[in-house]
Amino acid sequence: MHPGFGAWKRIPPAMLAAAMVLICGCVSVVLHEAPYYVKSPHQEEPPDGYFAPGKNVMVLGEKDSYSRVLTFDAIAAYVWKGSLGTLREWSDERKRIEDAQQEDGR
């Protein structure tokens, strides 16, 4: 047995699960400025804040047309599903925005 193999047994299971989620590409990106709600997607109060385009989030679950997300700076909130995309979609969107800005600058 490899001498470092036992080290894997000392890593908390939650950390291993989180690492596997990240490695598997379960990270989504906010494509457009999106309001977020901490209590519920149907809360009567105004949004608790706004996620900027490009914000990385991990999707934890879904409720109606909203996704429950966790940001890497520890904000757990609901955000509209349509405002989330893959890293590839974010890359394409960013390129589209940059191209439009270049066109406007001519």
N, C-alpha and C positions, 0 to 999 in steps of 0.2 A: 504494500500500500504506500502511496505517495505520502511523505512526511507532512505536507500541508493540507492533506485531505480532511483531517479532523477539524480544521478551522471552519469548514462549512457548517459543521454541526453547532457551532457557537453563534452563528448569525441568526437573529430572531426571524421566525417565519414571516412576519409581516414585512420585514425589510426585503426578504427574498421575493415575496409576492410582488411588492412594489417595483423591484428591479426587473422582474419578468414582464410586468405590464409595460414598463418603459421600453424595454428591449423589443417587445413584440410590436411596437408602433402604435400603442393605444393613446397616443398623444394627439389632441386636436388643436386647432389654431382658430382664434377669433378672426374672421375675415373682414368684418366691418365693425365700427364702433357699436357695442351692444350693451344695453342696460342689464344689470344683474340684480337678483332678488335673493336675499339670504333666507328669509323665513319660508316663503312659498312663491311659486310662480304666479299665484292669483292674489297676492296680498294687496290690500287697498291703499297702502302707503306708496309714495313714489319709489323709484328704484333706489337701492342702497348704494349704487355707484354704476360706473360704466367701464367695461373692458375696452382697451384700445385695440385697434387692428394689430394682429401679429402676436397677441398674448397667447402663450402656450397654456393649455388646460388638459386635465385628465378627466375623461367622462366617467362618472361613477354610476349613472343610471338615467332613466328617462321617466318623465311624467307629463302626459298630454303632449303638447308640442314643445316642451322644454326639456333640456338636459341638466342633470345635476352634475356640476363640475367642481374640481378642486384645482386651484392654481398652485404654482410652485412657491408662491409667497403666502400660502395657507388661507386663501379665501375659498370657502365652500359656499356655492351659490347655484341658483337656477338661471339659465340663460336660454334664449330661444334657439332651438335646434338649427334653424336656417342661418344663423350667424356663425356656425362652426363649420370647419372644413379640415381637410387633411393638410399635411405639410406641403404636399405637391400642389394642392389647390391654392394655398397661400403664396407659394412661389410664383404660380401663374398670375394670380391677382396682383401681386407686387410688380411684376413685369408689365402688366397691362397699365397700371397706374403710372409707372415710370415712363412708358411709351406715350401715354396721353399728356403727361407733363412736358415731355420733349416737344410734342406737336404744338402745344399751347405756347411754348417758348420761342418758336420760330418766327 
